[in-house]
Amino acid sequence: MVVVSPGHPQLNGKAGVYYGSVVKGKPLLVYPDAEIILPTDPEHVHTGFDSFTMPPSALFLEGDTLSVAARNNDETTVFNVATGAIHSGDLYRSVWFSSWEIAVPGSNGQKHTICRITCDNLAQV
């Protein structure tokens, strides 16, 4: 399971991986209508990912697939947001986002942000 909010406790609020045994028997909040809100600020929209180090919490868009980088001990793995599967494609030509939000629809039809995710910016092409 990838934890995004309030983040993995050992990663200073960044997205991280929890094994099922960590959360077994504990309550989990599920937001079935939650949506990812992509940033509009150009500062957080990047092209040409060119680093060997995946920034934890970065959101990648390859075609129409969104994937999130999550930290697990000393390794960062990228997971498909829709399926939870490990991303197997090449991210070097993808668009990536260093800040994004998760929102839920309110009773008034407005979207309400439940968490904002950020990662450290890396050098880009």
ChimeraX attribute file (.defattr): number of C-alpha atoms within 10 A of each C-alpha:
attribute: neighborCount
match mode: 1-to-1
recipient: residues
	/A:1	13
	/A:2	21
	/A:3	17
	/A:4	19
	/A:5	16
	/A:6	14
	/A:7	19
	/A:8	19
	/A:9	12
	/A:10	11
	/A:11	14
	/A:12	10
	/A:13	18
	/A:14	24
	/A:15	28
	/A:16	26
	/A:17	18
	/A:18	15
	/A:19	10
	/A:20	9
	/A:21	8
	/A:22	9
	/A:23	11
	/A:24	9
	/A:25	8
	/A:26	7
	/A:27	7
	/A:28	8
	/A:29	5
	/A:30	7
	/A:31	12
	/A:32	7
	/A:33	8
	/A:34	15
	/A:35	15
	/A:36	16
	/A:37	14
	/A:38	16
	/A:39	14
	/A:40	11
	/A:41	9
	/A:42	8
	/A:43	11
	/A:44	17
	/A:45	17
	/A:46	18
	/A:47	15
	/A:48	14
	/A:49	19
	/A:50	15
	/A:51	12
	/A:52	7
	/A:53	10
	/A:54	21
	/A:55	23
	/A:56	25
	/A:57	29
	/A:58	24
	/A:59	28
	/A:60	26
	/A:61	17
	/A:62	16
	/A:63	8
	/A:64	6
	/A:65	11
	/A:66	19
	/A:67	25
	/A:68	28
	/A:69	26
	/A:70	29
	/A:71	24
	/A:72	18
	/A:73	10
	/A:74	5
	/A:75	10
	/A:76	19
	/A:77	17
	/A:78	26
	/A:79	21
	/A:80	18
	/A:81	18
	/A:82	9
	/A:83	10
	/A:84	13
	/A:85	11
	/A:86	14
	/A:87	18
	/A:88	9
	/A:89	9
	/A:90	8
	/A:91	18
	/A:92	15
	/A:93	12
	/A:94	17
	/A:95	17
	/A:96	23
	/A:97	26
	/A:98	22
	/A:99	22
	/A:100	21
	/A:101	16
	/A:102	19
	/A:103	19
	/A:104	18
	/A:105	14
	/A:106	10
	/A:107	8
	/A:108	6
	/A:109	8
	/A:110	10
	/A:111	15
	/A:112	15
	/A:113	16
	/A:114	13
	/A:115	16
	/A:116	15
	/A:117	21
	/A:118	20
	/A:119	20
	/A:120	13
	/A:121	14
	/A:122	13
	/A:123	10
	/A:124	10
	/A:125	8
